[in-house]
Amino acid sequence: MQTFTVHKPAIHSRHGLVAAQNRHAAEAGAAVLARGGNAMDAAIVTALVLSVVEPWLSGIGGGGFLLHADGQTGAVDTLDFNVLAPRGLNPADYPLVGGNDGDWFNWPAVQDNRNVSGYGSICVPGAIAGFASALEKYGTLSWADALQPAIEHATQGLELDWFTCLTLAIDAAGLAQDPASAALFLDEGRAPRASDRTPAARRPLPDTVRLLKRLAQGGAREFYEGDTARTLARDLEAGGSALRFDDFANYQPVWAPPLVGHYRGHQVQAMPGLSGGPTFLEACAALTASALGPATSNAEAALIHATAIRAAYEQRLTKMGHAATADAGCTSHVSVVDASGSMVSLTNTLLSRFGAKVVMPGAGFLMNNGMMWFDPRPGQPNSMAAGAKPLANMCPLILQRDGRPWLAIGAAGGRTIFPTVLQLVSGLLDRGLSLEDAFNAPRLDASTATIKVDQRAGPEVAAAVASRFPVELVQDTVYPVHFAIPSAVLREAGRNQGMAHATSPWAAVVVGGLADGA
């Protein structure tokens, strides 16, 4: 039984802020703001550093979504740089084992789990193309300059603190199946132990350094059209992947107008299409029709949230298709606001923790397991298909008030993302909570057949939810992760505030400028 309380305060500043789930990455982004960079500059630098300091969550072998909102005009743009199935994909190579009991939360497995791990689970990564395109359109940094902080961290090596050692231990068995992954992350087949290490212990990343320097010199398209792409395609084919050089050469991220909704007097800007955005807005509509308000008890509010989330998920998993349950601790989200009020909400993922658990030989980075996001059954809305994009759980948002960016928010955590973001937004707009109180309040997750309720919420909350749904009481801990890991920035009256997930040991908000009053 947990007997202590974990609480993080909000960070307030007239300067820009970077909120991320790793302090090193947030500091790198904030340093860009302090030197005069804008929100997009900071977001891309932060995301690139995350790929080095927490390579098991996101990185250049993955994909994602971002939204950009101009602080002066309020104009919002979205970028889809999600992963893409190989053009030579043959769904028959993923035969099903076992049946489906009809529960729309669960689907049959694929033989040998080849859609979940290994070379057969890999899709074309979009992160490098997306980051470069975002910088070109809205940033001020050059591509080479944006890569420098990541190169510096890679040169220092991966820090083997207790959290990294725990993460490696959790997935050591899977990493051991791939020779390159085992060589990079394990010691003679086992994870390094924190007790074996000095506080300054680091794991060298020479291949990562060489790759990042090559991309800095050759440009982002080197990853898709140059020698890097040719080498990756050769190694992927040798490993049994259907990916080929043309899959890389033809990849392009997609800019599009946002999906726009309204909630409690605010304009909600979300990712259109195969994201968590449409499901979020559907749940918002259900909350709008409810009696949820500041006077609503915690128990009644929890039941309203659970009901809205469950109904939205039924529509999502039967009409939009299957977006598989990934580890709740996977993915990275970055929320940034600069001094002018411009905001970026960016989510990048490898899908599962350590993605496909395949490190590209000689390149030093992990590949995604994007095939896991497709429904393995034929004839479904999100079935495996050559050259297709899968339905993704990521749900970055920007909310506007009076036509200007007010809140940038998102989270990491697979199917738990949209339920968490919905409860945070509802806490702010329905319950009248501050950003700090909303982030520290206990939550529930209704993305599985049994609804998980944070035991801190109190017995009356669990009882109210249990009146309609099966319930499991859980602790909000570092591991296992039962709820999503959110970050957000908010702007009111020319001042900014930010929050990071309370129980994530490395999550932080960093100020991009001198301390207030200086």
C-alpha positions in Angstrom: 0.0 0.0 0.0 1.4 3.4 -1.0 1.8 5.5 2.1 3.3 8.7 0.7 2.0 11.5 -1.6 3.8 12.6 -4.7 3.1 16.2 -5.9 4.6 18.4 -8.5 4.1 22.2 -8.6 3.3 24.1 -11.7 6.1 26.3 -13.1 5.1 29.9 -13.8 7.0 32.4 -16.0 6.7 35.3 -18.3 9.3 33.4 -20.5 8.7 30.4 -22.7 8.4 27.0 -21.2 9.2 23.4 -22.3 7.3 20.5 -20.6 8.6 17.0 -21.3 9.1 13.7 -19.6 12.9 14.0 -19.4 14.6 17.0 -17.8 17.7 16.8 -20.0 15.5 17.1 -23.1 13.4 19.9 -21.6 16.6 21.8 -20.7 17.9 21.5 -24.2 14.7 22.9 -25.6 14.5 25.7 -23.0 18.1 26.7 -23.9 16.9 27.2 -27.5 14.2 29.5 -26.2 16.6 31.4 -24.0 18.8 32.1 -27.1 15.9 33.5 -29.0 14.5 30.5 -30.7 10.8 30.0 -31.1 8.4 27.2 -29.9 8.9 25.0 -32.9 12.7 25.3 -32.6 12.5 24.2 -28.9 10.0 21.4 -29.6 12.2 19.8 -32.3 15.4 20.0 -30.3 13.6 18.5 -27.3 12.2 15.6 -29.4 15.6 14.9 -30.9 17.3 14.9 -27.5 14.6 12.6 -26.2 15.5 10.1 -28.8 19.0 9.9 -27.2 18.3 10.1 -23.5 15.2 7.9 -23.5 15.6 5.9 -26.7 13.1 3.2 -25.5 10.1 5.6 -25.8 10.5 7.6 -29.0 13.1 8.6 -31.5 14.2 8.8 -35.1 13.0 5.2 -35.7 9.4 6.2 -34.9 6.7 8.6 -36.0 4.1 11.0 -34.6 2.0 14.1 -34.9 2.3 17.8 -34.0 0.3 20.9 -33.9 1.6 24.5 -34.2 -0.4 27.6 -33.1 0.8 31.1 -33.9 0.7 33.3 -30.8 -0.1 36.4 -32.8 -2.6 35.3 -35.4 -4.0 32.2 -33.7 -3.5 30.2 -36.9 -3.1 26.4 -36.3 -1.4 23.8 -38.5 -0.9 20.1 -38.1 1.8 17.7 -39.3 1.3 14.0 -39.6 4.7 12.2 -39.6 3.4 8.9 -38.5 4.8 5.5 -39.6 3.8 3.9 -42.8 3.4 0.2 -43.8 5.8 -1.2 -46.4 4.5 -1.1 -50.0 5.5 -4.7 -50.4 3.5 -5.8 -47.3 1.6 -9.1 -47.7 -1.0 -9.5 -44.9 -0.9 -13.2 -45.5 2.5 -13.2 -43.8 0.7 -12.4 -40.5 -1.5 -15.4 -39.9 -3.8 -15.3 -36.9 -3.6 -17.7 -34.0 -6.6 -18.1 -31.7 -10.0 -16.6 -32.0 -11.7 -13.4 -31.1 -14.3 -13.5 -28.2 -16.1 -10.5 -29.6 -14.8 -8.1 -27.0 -13.8 -5.0 -28.9 -10.9 -4.3 -26.5 -9.1 -7.5 -27.5 -8.1 -9.0 -30.8 -6.5 -12.3 -31.9 -2.8 -12.7 -31.8 -0.5 -13.1 -34.9 1.7 -16.1 -35.3 5.1 -15.6 -33.5 3.9 -12.1 -32.6 5.6 -10.9 -35.8 3.4 -7.8 -35.8 4.5 -6.9 -32.3 8.3 -7.4 -32.3 11.2 -8.2 -34.7 11.8 -7.1 -38.2 8.3 -8.0 -39.4 6.8 -5.4 -37.1 8.7 -2.4 -38.5 7.0 0.4 -40.6 8.7 3.3 -42.4 9.7 5.8 -39.7 8.6 9.4 -40.2 10.3 11.3 -37.4 13.3 12.7 -39.2 11.1 13.8 -42.2 8.6 15.4 -39.8 11.1 17.2 -37.6 12.9 18.7 -40.6 9.7 19.8 -42.3 8.5 21.4 -39.1 11.7 23.4 -38.7 11.6 24.4 -42.3 8.1 25.8 -42.1 7.9 27.3 -38.6 11.4 27.2 -37.1 14.4 29.5 -37.2 17.1 27.0 -36.5 19.0 25.1 -39.2 18.6 21.4 -39.3 22.3 20.9 -38.4 22.0 23.3 -35.4 18.8 21.5 -34.2 20.7 18.2 -34.1 23.7 19.5 -32.1 22.2 19.0 -28.6 21.2 15.4 -29.5 24.7 14.8 -30.8 26.2 16.2 -27.6 24.1 13.9 -25.4 24.9 10.9 -27.6 28.6 11.7 -27.4 28.3 11.7 -23.5 26.5 8.3 -23.8 23.3 6.9 -22.2 23.2 7.7 -18.5 22.7 4.4 -16.5 20.8 5.8 -13.6 18.3 3.6 -11.6 15.4 4.4 -13.9 17.3 3.5 -17.1 18.5 0.2 -15.4 14.9 -0.5 -14.4 13.7 0.1 -18.0 16.3 -2.1 -19.5 15.6 -4.9 -17.0 11.9 -4.9 -17.8 12.6 -5.6 -21.5 15.9 -7.5 -21.3 14.4 -10.7 -22.6 13.0 -9.1 -25.7 16.2 -7.1 -26.3 18.3 -10.2 -26.1 16.5 -11.6 -29.2 18.2 -9.0 -31.4 22.0 -9.1 -31.6 22.4 -5.4 -32.2 19.9 -4.5 -29.4 21.7 -6.9 -27.0 25.1 -5.4 -27.8 23.9 -1.8 -27.3 21.8 -2.2 -24.1 22.8 -5.4 -22.3 25.8 -6.8 -20.5 26.3 -10.4 -21.5 22.6 -10.9 -22.0 21.4 -9.2 -18.9 20.4 -5.6 -18.1 23.0 -3.4 -16.2 22.2 -3.1 -12.5 22.1 0.2 -10.8 24.1 -1.4 -7.9 26.9 -2.2 -10.3 27.3 1.3 -11.5 28.7 4.6 -10.2 26.4 7.6 -10.5 28.2 8.8 -13.6 28.1 5.5 -15.5 27.2 5.8 -19.1 26.8 3.5 -22.0 28.7 4.6 -25.2 26.6 5.4 -28.3 29.2 5.7 -31.0 26.9 4.5 -33.9 24.3 7.0 -32.8 26.8 9.8 -32.9 28.0 8.9 -36.3 24.5 8.7 -37.7 23.4 12.0 -36.2 26.5 13.8 -37.5 25.9 12.3 -41.0 22.3 13.6 -40.9 23.5 17.0 -39.8 25.9 17.2 -42.7 23.8 15.5 -45.4 20.4 16.8 -44.4 17.2 15.0 -43.4 16.6 13.4 -46.8 19.9 11.5 -46.3 17.8 9.3 -44.0 15.3 8.6 -46.8 17.2 8.9 -50.1 21.0 8.7 -49.3 23.5 6.1 -48.3 21.8 5.9 -44.9 18.5 4.8 -46.5 20.3 2.3 -48.7 22.0 0.8 -45.7 18.9 0.7 -43.6 16.9 -1.0 -46.5 19.6 -3.6 -47.0 19.7 -4.5 -43.3 15.9 -4.5 -43.0 15.6 -6.9 -45.9 18.3 -9.1 -44.5 16.3 -9.3 -41.2 13.1 -10.3 -42.9 11.3 -7.0 -43.2 9.2 -6.1 -46.3 10.7 -2.5 -46.2 12.8 -1.5 -49.2 14.7 1.6 -50.3 11.7 2.9 -52.2 9.6 2.9 -49.1 12.1 5.4 -47.5 12.5 7.5 -50.7 8.8 8.0 -51.2 8.0 8.9 -47.6 6.7 12.5 -47.0 5.1 14.0 -43.9 1.6 15.6 -44.4 0.6 19.1 -43.4 -3.2 19.6 -43.0 -5.7 21.9 -41.3 -6.6 20.8 -37.8 -9.8 19.0 -36.8 -11.7 21.7 -35.0 -14.2 21.2 -32.2 -15.6 23.3 -29.3 -15.8 22.6 -25.6 -17.0 24.9 -22.9 -16.3 28.1 -24.8 -12.9 27.0 -26.1 -11.9 26.0 -29.6 -10.2 22.5 -29.6 -7.6 22.0 -32.3 -6.9 18.3 -32.8 -5.2 16.0 -35.3 -7.5 14.9 -38.1 -7.8 11.4 -39.4 -6.1 8.3 -37.9 -5.3 9.8 -34.5 -6.9 10.1 -31.0 -8.3 13.5 -32.1 -11.7 12.4 -33.4 -12.3 10.2 -30.4 -11.4 13.0 -28.0 -13.9 15.3 -29.6 -16.6 12.6 -29.5 -16.1 12.2 -25.8 -16.2 16.0 -25.4 -19.6 15.9 -27.0 -20.8 13.4 -24.4 -19.4 15.5 -21.6 -21.1 18.6 -23.0 -24.5 16.8 -22.8 -23.8 15.9 -19.1 -24.4 17.9 -16.0 -20.7 18.0 -15.2 -19.7 21.2 -13.4 -17.8 22.7 -10.4 -20.4 21.4 -8.0 -20.3 17.8 -9.3 -18.9 15.4 -6.7 -15.7 13.6 -7.5 -17.6 10.3 -7.6 -20.2 11.5 -10.0 -17.6 13.2 -12.2 -15.6 9.9 -12.4 -18.7 8.0 -13.5 -19.5 10.7 -16.2 -15.9 10.5 -17.4 -15.9 6.7 -17.5 -19.2 6.6 -19.4 -18.0 9.1 -22.0 -14.7 7.4 -22.5 -16.2 4.0 -22.8 -18.8 5.1 -25.4 -16.1 6.9 -27.4 -13.9 3.8 -27.3 -16.7 1.6 -28.6 -17.1 3.8 -31.6 -13.3 4.0 -32.1 -12.6 0.3 -32.0 -15.6 -0.7 -34.1 -15.7 2.1 -36.7 -12.2 3.5 -36.9 -10.5 0.1 -36.4 -7.9 -1.3 -34.0 -5.2 0.7 -32.3 -3.4 -1.8 -30.2 -2.7 -1.5 -26.6 0.9 -0.4 -26.2 2.9 -0.2 -23.0 1.5 2.6 -20.9 5.0 3.9 -20.4 5.8 4.2 -24.1 5.9 7.3 -26.3 7.1 10.9 -25.6 5.1 14.1 -25.6 6.4 17.6 -25.6 4.4 20.8 -24.9 6.1 24.2 -25.6 5.0 27.8 -25.4 7.4 30.7 -26.3 7.4 34.3 -25.0 5.2 35.4 -27.9 2.5 32.9 -27.0 3.1 30.5 -29.9 2.6 26.8 -28.9 3.6 23.4 -30.2 2.1 20.1 -29.0 4.2 17.2 -30.3 3.9 13.4 -29.7 6.5 11.0 -31.0 6.5 7.2 -30.5 8.1 3.9 -31.1 4.8 2.4 -30.1 5.9 -0.3 -27.6 8.7 0.3 -25.2 11.8 -0.2 -27.2 9.6 -0.4 -30.3 10.3 -3.5 -32.4 13.2 -4.3 -30.0 15.4 -4.1 -33.1 18.4 -1.7 -33.3 19.6 -1.0 -36.8 23.1 -2.5 -37.2 25.8 0.2 -37.3 23.2 3.0 -36.9 22.5 2.8 -33.1 18.8 3.5 -33.0 15.7 1.5 -32.3 13.0 0.9 -34.9 9.2 1.2 -34.3 6.8 -1.7 -34.3 4.2 0.1 -36.2 2.5 -3.1 -37.6 1.1 -3.6 -34.1 -1.3 -0.6 -34.7 -3.1 -2.4 -37.5 -6.0 -4.7 -36.9 -4.6 -8.1 -37.7 -8.0 -9.4 -38.9 -8.8 -8.9 -42.6 -11.7 -6.8 -43.8 -11.7 -4.4 -40.9 -11.5 -0.5 -41.0 -7.9 -0.6 -39.9 -6.7 -3.9 -41.4 -3.1 -4.4 -42.5 -2.6 -3.0 -46.0 0.4 -2.3 -48.2 1.5 1.4 -47.9 -1.2 2.2 -45.3 -1.0 4.3 -42.2 -2.3 2.7 -39.0 -4.8 4.1 -36.5 -2.7 5.8 -33.8 -3.5 6.5 -30.2 -1.6 9.8 -30.0 -3.7 12.8 -29.1 -1.8 16.1 -29.1 -4.1 19.1 -28.7 -4.1 22.9 -28.7 -7.0 24.7 -27.1 -7.7 28.3 -28.0 -9.4 31.0 -26.0 -10.6 34.2 -27.7 -8.8 33.0 -30.9 -5.4 32.7 -29.3 -3.5 29.6 -28.1 -4.4 28.9 -24.4 -3.4 25.3 -23.8 -1.0 22.8 -25.5 -1.4 19.3 -24.0 -0.8 15.7 -24.8 0.5 12.5 -23.3 2.4 9.3 -23.6 0.8 5.9 -22.9 -0.9 4.1 -25.8 -4.6 3.7 -25.3 -4.5 5.5 -22.0 -3.6 8.8 -23.7 -7.0 10.2 -24.7 -8.7 9.2 -21.4 -6.0 11.1 -19.5 -6.1 14.2 -21.7 -9.9 14.3 -21.6 -9.9 14.2 -17.8 -7.3 17.0 -17.6 -9.1 19.3 -20.0 -12.4 18.6 -18.2 -10.7 19.3 -14.8 -9.7 22.7 -16.1 -12.9 23.7 -17.9 -15.7 21.7 -16.0 -14.3 21.5 -12.5 -12.5 24.9 -12.4 -9.2 23.3 -11.3 -5.9 25.0 -11.8 -3.4 23.3 -14.1 -1.4 22.1 -11.1 -4.4 20.6 -9.3 -5.7 18.9 -12.5 -2.4 17.2 -13.0 -2.0 16.1 -9.4 -5.6 14.8 -9.1 -6.3 11.1 -9.2 -7.6 9.7 -12.5 -9.2 6.6 -14.0 -8.5 4.8 -17.2 -11.4 3.3 -19.2 -9.4 2.1 -22.2 -9.5 -1.6 -21.1 -12.4 -3.9 -20.3 -11.9 -3.3 -16.6 -11.8 0.3 -15.6 -8.7 1.2 -13.5 -9.3 3.7 -10.7 -6.4 5.4 -8.8 -6.8 4.3 -5.2 -6.1 7.8 -4.1 -9.5 8.8 -5.5 -11.3 7.4 -2.5 -13.8 4.5 -2.0 -16.8 6.5 -3.1 -15.3 7.1 -6.5 -14.6 3.4 -7.1 -18.1 2.6 -5.9 -19.7 5.0 -8.3 -17.8 3.7 -11.3 -18.4 0.1 -10.2 -22.1 0.7 -10.3 -21.9 0.5 -14.1 -18.5 -1.1 -15.0 -16.0 -3.6 -13.6 -13.4 -1.8 -11.6 -9.8 -2.4 -10.5 -8.1 -0.2 -7.9 -4.5 0.6 -8.8 -1.6 2.7 -7.7 -0.2 5.5 -9.8 3.4 4.4 -9.7 6.6 4.6 -11.7 6.1 1.0 -12.8 3.8 -0.5 -13.8 2.4 2.6 -15.5 -1.5 2.5 -15.3 -2.2 6.0 -16.5 -0.8 8.1 -19.3 2.1 10.5 -18.8 1.0 14.0 -19.8 2.6 17.4 -20.1 1.0 20.8 -20.8 1.7 24.5 -21.1 -1.0 27.2 -20.5 -1.0 30.9 -21.2 -3.1 33.5 -19.5 -2.7 37.3 -19.5 0.7 37.1 -21.1 2.1 34.7 -18.5 2.9 31.0 -19.0 2.6 28.0 -16.8 3.5 24.4 -17.3 3.0 21.0 -15.7 4.7 17.6 -16.1 3.5 14.2 -14.8 3.9 14.0 -11.0 5.0 10.3 -10.7 7.4 10.3 -13.6 10.8 10.7 -12.0 12.5 12.6 -14.9 9.5 14.6 -16.2 10.0 18.4 -15.8 9.0 21.8 -17.0 12.0 24.1 -17.8 12.0 27.9 -18.2 13.4 29.2 -21.5 14.9 32.4 -20.1 16.2 34.2 -17.0 14.3 33.6 -13.7 11.4 35.9 -13.2 12.3 39.2 -11.7 15.8 39.1 -13.2 
